[in-house]
């Protein structure tokens, strides 16, 4: 079941998300699945400003670029440190290791982490093509952590963070749709006009691997926060 919360803008969205994180903590959630990108920035701002204490909690991130170390400002580890962890440390924060030598061992390692740390609340953004994590259209819905070849549209969307599009990594590690669906509760945020089509397809379209986020219709506890633009095509 997908519950939709409409907010005015991304700042209001971050405030709503903070309420949902607080409630989860009050309900005993101790493992938080986290995302990167521009969408959760206001959520992390709100978490940082809040009095929530994560020092006994665990975080597991959705994904990381292959080939970027945690010291690379474009890596997701760096992003998480800057936006959240240096202000609000967790007891343990896990991300896939972009520098791992053996990608199948890295996927196994991450799957074990996810098995040992069952996610209570998973935060997600959505790609313009309906991807969640880096699960691009066509991904097997049962997949666990895997190494993904990024699509041209995702590479192009990410290019804004790099000086040259050729520097944008072509592969990433990502939790699979199967891993994401394992979370007890999911909070997906979407802001801006560019997300409107994907949001519509996720909520009102058929469940299809062509729109990976549409599988969330099968999850028992999903909340979607949209601003006026991203929710603009919803009834
Ligand atoms: C990020 C992630 C991606 C993004 C999505 C939207 O960890 O897994 O699925 O959530 O690409 O990105 P933004 O928020 O930059 O529009």
Boltz pocket constraint, residues with backbone or C-beta under 6 A from the ligand:
constraints:
  - pocket:
      binder: B
      contacts: [[A, 34], [A, 35], [A, 36], [A, 37], [A, 38], [A, 39], [A, 40], [A, 62], [A, 63], [A, 124], [A, 125], [A, 126], [A, 127], [A, 131], [A, 132], [A, 133], [A, 134]]
      max_distance: 6.0
